[in-house]
Amino acid sequence: MRVVLQRVLEASVTIDGVRTAAIGRGMLVLCGFEEADNQEDLDWMARKIAALRIYDDEDGVMNRSVVDVGEEVLVVSQFTLMASTKKGNRPSYIAAARPEISIPLYERFKETLSAALGRPVACGVFGADMKVALINDGPVTICIDSKNKN
């Protein structure tokens, strides 16, 4: 499982001209899944995201988590995070899990992350043509891969 998370002032998802999800200050989490991902990956990633200290404390040091500051989280599926660009100029998505595997993983990840945060997360719609808008705060953008835990 791979995620790109961005600390945001606001973020939203629009589908067919309709805003379907939006948050204020918080974190946008783009997530992609591979065939080998399992509940252990989801649990580890949810704990990592909930505990990641990317928010300033009173001294201006990134020492607080999204849980500590009580901000919102928006989760959006993005299979292109699994792209390989090793050969040629056209990305290969062969590592991305097929929908019959990735949809249940995405649904379980949203539940697992909500539990780790202690509150619901806003969500995009799996497989939809989404327009994702955000105002990056910092900017702070971090990539995490559950297969590279150490």
N, C-alpha and C positions, 0 to 999 in steps of 0.2 A: 504494500500500500504506500502510495506517495501522496503527500499534501504540499500545497503551497499556501501558506497563511500570510495574511496581510493585516496589519493593524490599521483600522479605518476610522475616519470620522463619520462616515455613512457608507452604506452599500445597499444595492437592490438588484432584484431579478425581474426582468420584464419579458413576458412571453406573448407573442401576437398582439403587441401594443398594450397589454394589461400588466400592470405591476403586480406580481404575484407574491413577492416577499421583499421586506425591507428592514434594515436595522439602522440605528443611530451609531454612536460610538461603540467600537468593539472590534471584532475580528471576522474577516472573510476567510473561509477555509475551502479551497478548491481541492477535491480529492479524486484520486484515480486508483483502480484496483487491478491486480493481476490474478491469474488463475490460482496461484499457490496461497493467496491470502486466506486467513481464517480468523476465528474469534480472538485468538491470541494477538494478532496484528491489530485488530480493532480496539481491543482493550488497551494495549500498549500505547497506541496512537492517541486515544481519548485521554488517557492519563497524562501523556506528554503535553498535549495541547492545553489541557486544563491547568497544568502546573507551570507552563512556560512563562518565565518572568520577562515580559516585554513591555511592561507599563511602568512609568516613572513613579518612584516613591517621593516623599517630601523633599528629598535632597536632589531630585532630578536624575536619579540613577534607575536604570531599568531593573527593578527589583520586586515588581508586583505582577501577579498573574491576572488573567481575565476573571477568575473566580474572586480574587482579592478586591478587584475594582468594581465587580458587579456589572460589567458591560455585556453587550449582546454578541451573539455568534450567528453567522449565516453560513450554511454548508451548501456547496454546489458541486455536483458530480462533473468530472472532466476527464474523460478517457484519454485525451491527448497528453496528459501528464506521463503516460506510460510510453510515449513515443521514443523510438530509437532513431538516431540520425547518423549511425556509424557508416552506412553505405549510401552513397549518392546524395541527392538533394531532396528526395521525397521521403518524409518520415514514415517509418514502419510502425504500425500499431499492433503487431502480432503479440506483444507482451500484455496488451490490455485484455482483461477478462471479458468473455462473451456476456451479453446481457443476462442470460439465465443464471450466471454466477454473480455478476457485478450488481444487479438490482437487489438481490437479497443482502449482499454485503453492504451496499449503500444504506438500505433501510435499517439494518442492524447497527451500522456505524452511527447513524443519527440518534438512535436510541441509546447507544453506549456513551456517546459524547454528552447527550442531555443528562444522563445519570451522573457522569463525572463532574459536570458543571453544576448540577443540582437545580437545573431549570431547562425549559424547552429551548431548542434551537430553531431558527428560521431556516427554510430549505428552498432550494431550487427544485426543478422537476426533472427527474432522470430522463435522459434522452431527448429532452425538448430543445428546440432552437432558442436558447436563452440569450438575452442581452443583459450582461452583468455590468453594472455601473458602480464605481467606488471612488471615494476620495481617500487615498492612502495617507496615513498619519505617520509622519517621520521623514521619509518613508521607512517603514519597517516591513520587510518581506523575508520570510524564512521558508526554506525547503526542508522537508523531513521525509525520510524513507524508512518504513518499518523493517526493511531487510538490512539496514545499516544502523543497528541499535548501538553499537559500540564505537 
